[in-house]
């Protein structure tokens, strides 16, 4: 962050009109939070934006954007949440103390700056985004929110489909220990998470820190909410956002882009032109400054297509797809050890694999893999012929005669029978595969079956993370299912077995939502 501050000092005009000062904010329990404030050098009251910093980053994170907003006439207060860097207290992870702090910061802003109480916004990237959303449920003075790379359901983020997200949670824990003071409650929760114990307590901790838990309060307060995230966000996957967005009743906008967590906002942090921050400026100008930027009349769903610079807009999330292509999983052939993805149903077959060993199919490395896609436009790939058929099941479609424009969350139905161990994990990967066998990852999902009985079949119905991806004509769809991925803490026990099947009462299939 010192690099950001240096860049800001170098690029700022020598006689910038807004004033800047470092502040210490005293909370109701005596904890002091460090922060800074920009104040416009013009008379009268001004709209205000409260920036909450990202996890493990200090309040200088937003200086470039804060100055630009202040030059446009905003009071901008940025602060480091409790427990990080020089702010006091222990890390509360968007809990009641943190949300109370946000209201106290608003109180300080009204008492110490020329802020119009009717025009207050809250914003942030990642940790700050989640806090801004939850804060709008508990403080009706927040009239507009910009939540960039944030979460709405922390349980889903840590534990979607009963599968613990290893790399993302581990990185959060490490960065908290290095830059802050984790509370005893946080340390116990993370210890239980990684030890795979007391998971009910972990879920309760997460639910209390999820905007989705307080959706009715948010809808009662009706702040204008902008949410922007990435399809490949390995911390806060997109499906939690699309569901939350659909249930919001106030002014709202959802923007999804290629990449991983906070990558889409990164260049804007140092003040460079950036789509996510451009929308944030238009959003606050519309709903706090009262300037008609046109954003309120545009379609509220904006999707940047992966591998392209183009955006598509829709009046609702459900309108992004207009049809569904269903591919039924067929019998696995003895001669090539893979099955077909069929338009007609084929049931009665089964396929058993040796579980607990990884294959070349995987979801990549947290932040790096999908983050690189945001820069290069190239998704993670796997050479499908190299997938070990003894450790994975593979199905492939015929060669496509027209593009498959996936818009939304594909769905998988599959019957899974654990072997000697009752608990097992399966990871399904969807690829668009070219003539040479190189599969480009469209999306993937992990599912863990807990408290199950060995030898008993279980129906799995699960949505893949939503995406916007065009599978070209001349390619084909490949479905790979294995049992280990480095992204996740849960996996099938080594040397166990897993059987996949398609009973006539519940045929196995994958369906694609298409434009």
C-alpha angles and dihedrals in degrees: 000000000000086000090057092050091049092051090049092051091049096047098039117101114257091239102035109175100225117081119231130203139164114239141191115215119205114214127209092262094049096260113140121218123200120227148131138238135211116201124190115241093227129099125257135035122314139199113259135215122201111206117200113199127239123261110289095004127110128232094268086075092095103036095114094049092039092056092050092051091046091051087055091055106271129130103227123197118183123184141177112238120241117286098029127103111319096349112107131235129042128298108275098183096225091313128145094288092053093047090048088051091056090057090047090053089053089051090052092048093053092047098045108030136048092259125156105229091213094057110056126138134184126209145162148146120256107326091021091050093055092047093049091054095047090043091058088061093056103034116049090192088079102092100171135028133194109193110184118188090346136145133239098184115036092184090060090046094055101028114019115168089003090294121126115229102227108182098042095046091044092053091050091051094047094048091047092053092047099046107023153021111268113210119240088250092055093047092050092047094051092044090054091046095054093040090052092234138119088017092163088064091048090053093048090051090051096045092055087056098049126101089213088067089061099038094123091055091049091051090049091053092042101204116177104256128201116185123185124180144149128257091229097044102150092193103042111021118210100243093075089055097049091052092047092046092052091054096047112106101189130073106309145168132188123199122183124186139174117272141054137286115330092342094117091056097042102096091045090059088072092044100261121140108279134169096224094050092043088058090046091055092047090047095053093041088054099045103027107027095036093233114145101233093164093243093112092060097044123097104279097224114073119180124185107207114236113254091017138082092220124106129210121204130207136183091232140003093254090054092064090083125044101178143020130228112205121201116190118213110242134201116293109246121231094221098059101012094233136099135226128250100228137192089215125062121260118180139166097061130115136194125198123198134186104253134206098052124098128235134202088271109094143138096246130232122322112263095353106067102044088031089061089052089060089059103036101028089229119123125216111280139202129190100239096205087061094059106114104240092202090062099035142033118231131196126179134188130223116274109285118249092195134024119275106220103198113203115172138000118333115217132223128200115186138154111230126190116192117220126217093335118063095213119065141158128219126190120200122201126193116204137181101220128201129213091272093057097254108143120205110209112245096177140318138205136195124212127187122200108211130188091011130146121247112248095018119116120235128193114233117201111175141155120228116226110280120260144166108225135146116219104203126235110263092038126093138219117255125192117196122183122189136150109239133058127165090226091069135061093210121075139151114277114265114265092012122122136231127198124207120198145165112221117193090242092059114018116203116240147147120224129199124208105223138194 
